[in-house]
Amino acid sequence: MTPQTPPPADPRPLPGEPLAVDLLNTRWNNGGNPRDLLSSLDELALWLEVTGFAARGVPAEPLTLAALRTTREALLQLLADPADEAARGELNAVLAHGAVRRSLSAEGPVQRVETDSPAWLPAWSAAEDYLRLLAEAPGRIRSCAHPSCVLHFHDTSKNGTRRWHSMSSCGNRAKASRHYARTKV
């Protein structure tokens, strides 16, 4: 019996976000050191592993990397300016690489995602997830309000007023900064 290799440590700063937001957060400030999970094929392989795409047969190859980078940049542009026609065109071009096929089986309705190649599956899935988030809760994909934070989050708070990707990090830093400014005489 061969010992199983333990799964890699998940380096993502905000795991658990929807896929579109997770893709946006593949680039972050890691304690003063910028980190980008789309900077190389090795980093891509790690991201594919922790998001489950590696288990689905998605290769860590240049096409996968290029598709994800294109999708991430289009999403960033659309969040900055939802009317950006070029970014909409880029996202639509990514979406053109796949589709959901629906059918009826003996067990009931079935849907299957089909993409031009497995390399397009993560980018297409993130673009599709972005459309889902827009349809369900427009305006709830937000940038962290801390000026030095580049992370995004999906605001699931009841009243939709969440400002920080994490209250324990960016929120506390902002509160501490305001407190220090008030008490400094």
Solvent accessible surface area in square Angstrom, and as a share of the most:
residue,aa,sasa,rsa
1,M,239,1.07
2,T,117,0.68
3,P,128,0.80
4,Q,173,0.77
5,T,122,0.71
6,P,103,0.65
7,P,112,0.71
8,P,57,0.36
9,A,91,0.70
10,D,62,0.32
11,P,32,0.20
12,R,38,0.14
13,P,42,0.26
14,L,29,0.14
15,P,75,0.47
16,G,78,0.75
17,E,31,0.14
18,P,30,0.19
19,L,40,0.20
20,A,0,0.00
21,V,0,0.00
22,D,5,0.03
23,L,0,0.00
24,L,4,0.02
25,N,5,0.02
26,T,0,0.00
27,R,90,0.33
28,W,15,0.05
29,N,74,0.38
30,N,70,0.36
31,G,81,0.78
32,G,56,0.54
33,N,99,0.51
34,P,121,0.76
35,R,63,0.23
36,D,31,0.16
37,L,0,0.00
38,L,0,0.00
39,S,64,0.41
40,S,44,0.28
41,L,71,0.36
42,D,120,0.62
43,E,37,0.17
44,L,0,0.00
45,A,42,0.33
46,L,36,0.18
47,W,0,0.00
48,L,1,0.01
49,E,84,0.38
50,V,33,0.19
51,T,35,0.21
52,G,31,0.30
53,F,7,0.03
54,A,37,0.29
55,A,100,0.77
56,R,143,0.52
57,G,51,0.49
58,V,8,0.04
59,P,47,0.30
60,A,38,0.29
61,E,62,0.28
62,P,93,0.58
63,L,75,0.37
64,T,0,0.00
65,L,16,0.08
66,A,52,0.40
67,A,2,0.02
68,L,0,0.00
69,R,94,0.34
70,T,51,0.30
71,T,0,0.00
72,R,7,0.02
73,E,72,0.32
74,A,4,0.03
75,L,0,0.00
76,L,42,0.21
77,Q,87,0.39
78,L,8,0.04
79,L,49,0.24
80,A,85,0.66
81,D,67,0.35
82,P,101,0.64
83,A,70,0.54
84,D,33,0.17
85,E,131,0.59
86,A,77,0.60
87,A,5,0.04
88,R,102,0.37
89,G,38,0.37
90,E,84,0.38
91,L,7,0.03
92,N,87,0.45
93,A,54,0.42
94,V,2,0.01
95,L,29,0.14
96,A,83,0.64
97,H,50,0.22
98,G,17,0.17
99,A,32,0.24
100,V,39,0.23
101,R,122,0.45
102,R,174,0.64
103,S,66,0.43
104,L,142,0.71
105,S,41,0.27
106,A,107,0.83
107,E,158,0.71
108,G,16,0.16
109,P,126,0.79
110,V,62,0.36
111,Q,119,0.53
112,R,135,0.49
113,V,57,0.33
114,E,59,0.26
115,T,34,0.20
116,D,100,0.52
117,S,34,0.22
118,P,78,0.49
119,A,2,0.01
120,W,33,0.12
121,L,20,0.10
122,P,0,0.00
123,A,0,0.00
124,W,11,0.04
125,S,20,0.13
126,A,0,0.00
127,A,0,0.00
128,E,66,0.30
129,D,18,0.09
130,Y,12,0.05
131,L,75,0.37
132,R,104,0.38
133,L,2,0.01
134,L,69,0.34
135,A,87,0.68
136,E,115,0.51
137,A,26,0.20
138,P,98,0.62
139,G,54,0.51
140,R,55,0.20
141,I,17,0.09
142,R,71,0.26
143,S,69,0.44
144,C,9,0.05
145,A,47,0.36
146,H,29,0.13
147,P,131,0.83
148,S,68,0.44
149,C,23,0.14
150,V,80,0.46
151,L,9,0.05
152,H,15,0.07
153,F,0,0.00
154,H,27,0.12
155,D,1,0.01
156,T,103,0.60
157,S,40,0.26
158,K,203,0.86
159,N,113,0.58
160,G,10,0.10
161,T,88,0.51
162,R,74,0.27
163,R,130,0.48
164,W,26,0.09
165,H,19,0.08
166,S,28,0.18
167,M,84,0.38
168,S,91,0.58
169,S,42,0.27
170,C,0,0.00
171,G,0,0.00
172,N,77,0.39
173,R,124,0.45
174,A,14,0.11
175,K,102,0.43
176,A,62,0.48
177,S,69,0.45
178,R,111,0.40
179,H,97,0.43
180,Y,137,0.52
181,A,73,0.56
182,R,171,0.62
183,T,76,0.44
184,K,133,0.56
185,V,186,1.07
